[in-house]
Amino acid sequence: VVGATGEVGRVIVRKLLLRGYQVRVLVRNLFTDTLDLLGTGCSYVMGDITDPYALMEAVSGVDKVICAVKARNESEVREVELDGLKKLVRAFHDVRHADYGRTEAT
């Protein structure tokens, strides 16, 4: 789950955990406040949606990606909500292609 510490993201993470899913979240930091928001039931990857390497780590080995990001202010909308989403989709595609090959990646 990308955007897991936001209002919507926290609800998504809780519901997935309650339904028994293994959940991995991408968070900007691993401070106590962040861990308290999401609990210990999920695995954490530190990074941000603008960092392709963190995204690759976050999506490696996962079947689905949920994106609940929201820019913190107007000046970040393009970088986070548009470019960040493009990077997330690209990372997921690249990891699936590397893991499963061309025919199974889509």
Summary of the structure (lengths in Angstrom):
residues: 106
radius of gyration: 13.7
end to end distance: 19.7
largest distance: 42.2
contacts: 297
relative contact order: 0.16
helix: 51%
strand: 9%
